[in-house]
Amino acid sequence: MPEDHFIDGTKVANIQVSTKYPIVSAFEFEFLKSERAVLERLDNCTIYMIAQRPLTYFDEVILKDGYIYFKISDAEHQPLACRINLVSAGICTADETVDIEVSFLSKTPGTEQPFRDVGAIKIYKLDGSFVVWWSPQKILYEMIVNDLPVEVDEDGDPYAFLDFKIHYIGKAFSQKVWDRLTGHDKMQRILTLQGPVGASPEAMAPFEISLILLSVVGLTDVPELNSLGLTIPDGAEPIVHKIDMRDEEALYRFMNEPLVALGDEAMTREVEAMLINLFKPAENDIQYKNYPNIEGGMRSKGYSYTGLTVEQLPAFLYSDHHAISATKPE
């Protein structure tokens, strides 16, 4: 077949991933995975990270005049002084009374305000129906990602409590992430062998070990004709596509149709392998040293190179080999 009927083209991709739920501790996850509303938000999560930071807790909690006053602390950084007005936050109306419950980390919970060493704040209507719960990490997420109106000390830095060391990265494509993590060997190993890293006397591994859950939410497909390599970074081996110009629709398809559909397992495989190759977590036995040449990844679909954009990630993730900065709202 004469070559003059063909033109060359290449494609690169960018995969977008995002958090769909706040970072939760291993302890919290055991309770949350039975909640239908939580599972609905986690339904499309296919990438998970097992991470750790010093125990974060509420301190000096005071309930007064329609406000909850509290400090977010980890016994290492300057505490972050906050307050939230329940009416302004849409938790209740101005003439409504709610019940507020605090869950203590300490084995000897306080009985008078200000409450110390609080792990969670839960709010119920007077009829007992549940309204909302916050852990320190959950309220930080809601503040940063969803604009929950929490008033913060102007000298405080919420991001000081959002640095996590990555121990393990995995995928859950063929089963739901909550099923994948139930009885997870690596999770149990980390909980067993990894001691607390925080200075708080209440610090325990199940409170510090956390889960960061990511969903693949987008794909950007970038075609290029004549294989000039303008979109392909140095070091990436081009995959050249031959476009048959006798097919009236061939060029249109190449320029406008991605090589994979959003939700294809190749995208999850690519993200998992890329992140493991970058972070090199100590608990991952397979480090994907030959990345991006992996089985079932984006090169197998015809992409010469794949980049990654992490959205709605209010956390600094790091290992001894790599780091990703927090994604801050515009």
C-alpha positions in Angstrom: 0.0 0.0 0.0 1.6 3.3 -1.0 2.9 5.4 1.9 1.7 8.6 0.4 -1.9 7.7 1.3 -0.9 8.0 5.0 0.2 10.7 7.4 1.8 10.2 10.7 0.3 11.2 14.0 1.0 10.8 17.7 -1.0 11.3 20.9 -0.3 12.3 24.4 -2.8 12.3 27.3 -3.4 13.9 30.6 -5.4 12.1 33.3 -7.2 14.1 35.9 -7.9 12.6 39.3 -9.6 14.1 42.3 -10.6 13.4 45.9 -14.3 12.8 46.4 -14.2 12.5 50.2 -12.1 13.9 53.0 -9.0 12.1 54.2 -10.0 9.6 57.0 -8.1 7.6 59.5 -8.1 3.8 59.4 -10.1 3.9 62.6 -12.8 6.2 61.1 -13.0 4.1 57.9 -14.1 1.0 59.8 -17.3 2.8 60.8 -17.8 4.9 57.7 -17.7 2.0 55.2 -21.2 0.9 56.5 -22.7 4.3 55.8 -24.7 4.5 52.5 -24.1 8.2 51.9 -20.4 7.7 52.3 -20.3 4.7 50.0 -22.1 6.7 47.3 -19.4 9.3 47.4 -16.7 6.7 47.2 -18.3 4.6 44.5 -16.0 5.7 41.7 -12.8 5.8 43.7 -10.2 3.5 42.1 -6.9 4.7 43.6 -6.1 4.7 47.3 -3.1 5.7 49.3 -2.3 4.6 52.8 -0.5 7.5 54.5 0.3 8.9 58.0 0.8 12.1 59.8 0.9 13.0 63.6 -2.5 12.6 65.3 -4.7 15.7 64.6 -7.4 16.5 67.1 -9.8 19.2 68.3 -8.7 21.0 71.5 -10.3 23.5 73.8 -13.8 22.9 72.3 -16.4 25.3 73.6 -20.1 25.4 72.7 -21.5 28.9 73.1 -24.0 31.3 71.6 -24.7 29.3 68.4 -21.0 28.8 67.8 -18.5 25.9 68.2 -15.1 27.2 69.2 -12.2 24.9 68.8 -8.5 24.6 68.0 -7.1 22.1 65.6 -3.9 20.7 67.1 -1.3 17.9 66.6 0.9 18.7 69.6 3.6 19.8 67.1 2.5 22.9 65.2 0.9 26.1 66.5 -2.8 25.2 67.1 -5.2 26.6 64.6 -7.9 28.6 66.4 -11.4 28.3 64.7 -15.0 28.9 65.2 -18.1 28.0 63.2 -21.6 29.5 63.4 -24.1 26.7 62.9 -26.7 28.9 61.3 -24.3 30.5 58.8 -23.0 27.0 58.0 -26.5 25.8 57.2 -26.5 23.2 60.0 -29.6 24.6 61.6 -32.0 27.5 61.5 -31.8 30.5 63.9 -34.7 29.2 66.0 -33.7 25.6 66.0 -31.9 23.7 68.8 -29.5 20.9 68.1 -27.6 18.3 70.1 -23.8 18.4 69.9 -21.8 15.3 70.8 -18.0 15.3 71.2 -16.1 12.0 71.0 -12.9 11.9 73.0 -9.6 10.3 72.1 -8.6 10.2 75.8 -9.7 7.2 78.0 -10.6 9.8 80.6 -13.0 12.2 78.8 -13.6 15.6 80.2 -17.0 16.6 81.7 -16.7 20.4 81.5 -15.8 22.9 78.8 -13.4 23.5 77.3 -13.2 19.9 76.1 -9.7 18.5 75.4 -8.4 15.7 73.1 -11.6 15.5 71.0 -11.5 13.2 68.0 -14.9 14.1 66.4 -17.8 16.5 66.7 -21.3 15.1 65.9 -24.5 17.1 65.5 -28.0 15.7 65.8 -31.5 17.2 65.5 -33.6 17.0 68.7 -35.5 14.0 67.3 -32.2 12.1 67.2 -31.7 12.3 63.4 -28.1 12.7 62.4 -27.0 16.0 60.7 -23.2 16.1 60.3 -20.0 14.9 61.8 -16.5 16.5 61.7 -13.1 15.1 62.4 -10.2 17.7 62.2 -9.3 16.3 58.7 -12.9 16.3 57.5 -13.6 19.9 58.6 -10.3 21.1 57.0 -11.4 19.4 53.8 -14.8 20.9 53.9 -13.3 24.4 54.6 -10.8 24.2 51.8 -12.7 22.3 49.1 -16.3 23.0 49.8 -16.1 26.4 51.3 -17.6 25.5 54.7 -17.7 28.9 56.5 -15.2 28.3 59.3 -13.7 31.4 60.8 -9.9 30.9 61.3 -7.3 32.9 63.2 -5.7 35.1 60.6 -2.3 34.0 61.6 -3.2 30.3 61.3 -2.3 27.9 58.5 -4.7 25.1 57.8 -2.2 23.4 55.5 0.2 22.9 58.4 -2.0 19.9 59.4 -2.3 18.4 55.9 1.1 16.8 55.3 1.1 13.0 54.9 3.8 10.5 54.3 2.8 7.8 51.8 3.3 4.2 52.9 1.4 2.3 50.2 -0.5 3.0 46.9 -3.0 0.6 45.4 -5.9 0.3 43.0 -9.4 -1.0 43.3 -10.9 -1.4 39.9 -12.7 -4.7 39.7 -14.2 -4.3 43.2 -15.3 -1.4 45.3 -12.6 0.4 47.3 -14.3 -0.3 50.6 -14.3 -4.0 49.8 -10.7 -3.9 48.7 -9.6 -2.3 51.9 -11.5 -4.7 54.2 -9.0 -7.0 55.6 -6.3 -5.5 53.4 -2.9 -7.2 54.1 -0.8 -4.1 53.7 -3.2 -2.0 55.8 -2.9 -4.6 58.6 0.8 -4.8 58.2 1.2 -1.0 58.4 -1.1 -0.8 61.4 0.8 -3.5 63.2 4.4 -2.4 62.4 4.1 1.4 62.1 4.2 3.1 65.4 2.7 6.5 66.1 4.8 9.5 64.8 3.0 12.2 66.8 3.9 13.8 70.1 0.3 13.6 71.5 0.0 11.1 74.4 -3.2 9.8 72.7 -1.4 9.0 69.4 -2.0 5.5 68.2 -1.4 4.0 64.7 -5.1 3.5 63.9 -5.7 7.2 64.5 -2.7 8.4 62.5 -2.8 5.9 59.6 -5.1 7.6 57.0 -6.7 6.8 53.7 -6.6 9.1 50.7 -9.1 8.0 48.0 -8.9 9.3 44.4 -11.3 9.0 41.5 -10.3 9.4 37.8 -12.5 12.3 36.7 -11.1 13.4 33.3 -9.0 12.7 30.3 -7.4 15.3 28.0 -6.4 13.8 24.6 -3.8 15.8 22.6 -3.2 14.7 19.0 -0.3 15.9 16.9 0.2 15.4 13.1 3.4 14.6 11.3 5.0 13.3 14.6 7.0 16.5 15.2 7.3 15.6 18.9 6.2 19.0 20.0 3.8 17.5 22.6 6.1 14.6 23.6 8.5 15.3 26.5 12.2 14.4 26.0 12.9 10.8 26.7 9.4 9.5 25.8 9.4 7.1 22.9 6.8 8.2 20.3 4.1 5.8 19.2 3.4 6.7 15.6 -0.1 6.2 14.2 -0.6 5.8 10.5 -3.7 7.8 9.4 -5.2 6.5 6.1 -6.2 9.6 4.2 -8.4 7.6 1.8 -10.7 7.1 4.8 -12.7 10.4 4.9 -13.4 10.0 8.6 -9.9 8.8 9.7 -8.4 12.2 10.3 -11.5 13.4 12.1 -11.5 10.4 14.4 -7.8 10.7 15.2 -8.1 14.4 16.0 -11.3 14.2 18.0 -11.7 10.8 19.5 -9.6 9.6 22.5 -8.0 6.2 22.3 -9.7 5.2 25.6 -13.0 6.0 27.2 -13.2 7.7 30.5 -13.4 4.9 33.1 -11.2 2.5 31.2 -9.1 0.4 33.5 -6.0 1.5 31.6 -6.3 4.9 33.2 -6.4 3.5 36.7 -3.4 1.2 36.0 -1.5 4.2 34.6 -2.1 6.4 37.6 -1.3 3.7 40.1 2.0 2.8 38.3 3.0 6.4 37.8 2.4 7.3 41.5 4.2 4.2 42.7 7.1 4.9 40.4 7.4 8.5 41.7 6.8 8.0 45.4 8.4 4.5 45.7 6.4 3.7 48.9 8.2 1.4 51.2 5.3 -1.1 51.5 4.8 -1.5 47.7 6.5 -4.7 46.6 6.2 -3.8 42.9 7.8 -0.5 42.2 7.2 -0.3 38.4 10.8 0.4 37.6 10.1 0.1 33.9 7.3 2.7 33.9 5.8 3.8 31.6 6.2 0.4 29.9 3.6 -1.4 31.9 1.0 -4.0 31.0 -2.4 -2.6 30.3 -1.4 1.1 30.7 -1.9 4.1 28.4 1.0 3.2 26.1 -0.8 -0.1 25.4 -3.7 2.1 24.1 -1.4 4.1 21.8 -0.4 7.2 23.9 3.2 8.2 23.7 3.2 10.0 27.0 0.7 10.4 29.9 0.7 13.3 32.4 -1.3 13.6 35.6 -3.2 16.4 37.2 -4.4 16.0 40.8 -7.4 18.2 41.6 -9.1 19.0 44.9 -6.3 17.6 47.0 -5.9 19.7 50.1 -2.8 17.9 51.3 0.9 17.7 50.9 1.9 14.2 50.0 5.5 13.0 50.3 7.9 10.1 50.6 11.6 9.8 50.7 11.6 10.1 46.9 8.9 12.5 45.8 6.3 15.0 46.9 3.1 16.5 45.6 1.9 19.9 46.8 -1.6 20.6 48.0 -4.1 21.8 45.3 -5.3 25.1 46.6 -8.6 26.6 45.4 -8.3 29.6 43.1 
